[in-house]
Amino acid sequence: MGPVLPIALELPPSGSRTRQQALHRQLQAAIAEGRLGDGLRLPGSRALAQACGVSRNCVVAVYERLLAEGYVLARNGGGTFVAPVRDATRKDLRPASDPREKLAPAWREPPTVIRFSPAQDFRFDFAVGVPDRSEFPSTLWRRLTARALREQSRMPATYLDPEGRPSLREAIAAHASFLRAVGCSASEVLVTSGAQQAFDLIARLFVQAGKTIVAMEEPGYPPMRRAFAAAGARIAPIAVDMEGMVVEDIPADAQIVCVTPSHQFPMGPALSARRRGALLAFAEHHGTLIVEDDYDSEFLGSGRPLDALQTLDRAQSVFYVGTFSKSLFPSLRIGYVIAPAWALPALTAAKQQADWHGAATTQDTLATFIAQGHLARHIRRMRKRYAERRQVLMHALARHATGLLHAVPYGGGLHATALLRDDVDARSLADAAADAGIRVASIAGFCMQGPTPNGLVFGLGLIPTERIDDGVAALMRCARALQRSVSAS
């Protein structure tokens, strides 16, 4: 790899999603075995990244993990040094077996924990899946929270029902009915700690490790995929085109299908009416369950989106999962699942086993926020804001990226997707952009396996409208620099 370290590192080929894990594992082993001696100063993140052919963010993440594990020490302004972790009197002892074998198979090589860097680290931040909180009515929220606390102070201290506060379940049922024509009563709503807990609970109930086949969109939403994979599901990636998931490719023995029919994540198209009918017919014929992730349908433009699958379901096979992380803010940690009546008792018991119930104060505050119409007003305001940003982004791509980036046409939501020409690799561009202070995601980061669409995903939540044009221009400078470097090599 070069002379920056006195050991050889062998990393998977470029494009592999295990390069960061491999770099961490090899550095950790070299320190534990003494091949990198106590007190040795490690190369700077930029130098090591260049030598290994990885992004600087990858090296920074590895160094931070080694620091947390006690393998290295960081000195302010002085670099990163190998910590004295070895006991010389025990240097020849080795464990009889790898302790990680005690872990369930799905967790022996756990996926990298998703972490969001602060927005101030980037000059232009197109982070995916994060809403704009700048116009959230925080003063009103604080007033409603104070009211909830006053009311709770007059109640006995006790544990609550796992389904969620009755007032919030009523509010969610009314909200889903008004926004998406999802016909349900409060008794069919289970409040969860975000959509992620809903996926986890469904996986607990229906996945038999090593047996259950779960069909998922490719590319798709990685946290959902991880929830089912962690339960031991066999994931079947299903291609996506301009009509959404290619339903005819779903294997006949798939017991669960996970889909984002209103706004496919991350490519954008809605599942066509033809394929919605085909998917529901497939589920009814094969006894398959459908997990419908309706993550940002509040912001799908002025035209009414196609009906939710749950609205069309006649076989009680659809689990409709919603969240307030996009319409309000992620740290709220409130989502919900509208489940078939036959599954609710088991789902409720699984929820109680997981965390018993959510935070009462937050649930009561949100219930009032919805019931008094504040959520609907906030959604209308933010729908207009995101639509404006999308339009500015489209103009910026047309102005600065003609011949390089082609936007995938879809009107609405919290992100936009664009495809790159073949001589510019999207993953390399995303890494180069990060080094230049631009956060943007490659489609490849949402895929299980190749070949992957060569493109980028632009989040609209953290980038101010007036910064979009300059951000796209800066990104295109990175793209053209990559083109030149590829041509010269």
Secondary structure, DSSP 8 states (H G I E B T S, - for coil): --TTSSS------TT-TTHHHHHHHHHHHHHHTTSS-TT-EE--HHHHHHHHTS-HHHHHHHHHHHHHHTSEEEETTTEEEE-----GGGTT---SS-GGGGS-GGGSS---------GGG-SEE--TT----TTS-HHHHHHHHHHHHHHHHTS------TT--HHHHHHHHHHHHHHH-----GGGEEEESHHHHHHHHHHHHH--TTT-EEEEEES--HHHHHHHHHTT-EEEEEEEETTEE-GGGS-TT-SEEEE--SS-TTT-----HHHHHHHHHHHHHHT-EEEEE--SGGGS-SS-----HHHH-SSS-EEEEEESTTTT-GGG--EEEE--GGGHHHHHHHHHHHHS---HHHHHHHHHHHHTTHHHHHHHHHHHHHHHHHHHHHHHHHHH-TTTEEE-----SSEEEEEE-TTS-HHHHHHHHHHTTEE-EEGGGG-SSSS---EEEEE-SSS-GGGHHHHHHHHHHHHHHHHHHHHH-
